[in-house]
């Protein structure tokens, strides 16, 4: 089951320019997972955009409802060994903190990530499935 990157989570918002692609993927794929690492980045981005804790809570609950409705599973991957692996990926492939965290989660699960972020292509054992049509 491929894991979704945080951009996929934001694309579930009807105002996002990738919303149509995300919805098509949700409707056609019954095997997507959201790793806890993507949920943490989603929350951190909302906070960095100035969202209040109450707004963040509502956004997270709406996200949970949307994913549950489409039967997207939530995967718990964060552990001390995964965090150590994240640090290794960040250093070895020059990924950002969150890209390397999501990559580590994907590698711990099925080695696939849904994302348009080409940074994931630097990780040899990780297969990236684009969100947007090529």
Secondary structure, DSSP 8 states (H G I E B T S, - for coil): --EE-HHHHHHTSTTSTTHHHHHHHHHH-S--EEEHHHHHHHHHHHHHTT--HHHHHHHHHHHHHHHHHTT-EEE----HHHHHHHHHHHHHH---HHHHHHHHHHHHHTSEEE-S-GGGGGSTT-EEE-SS--
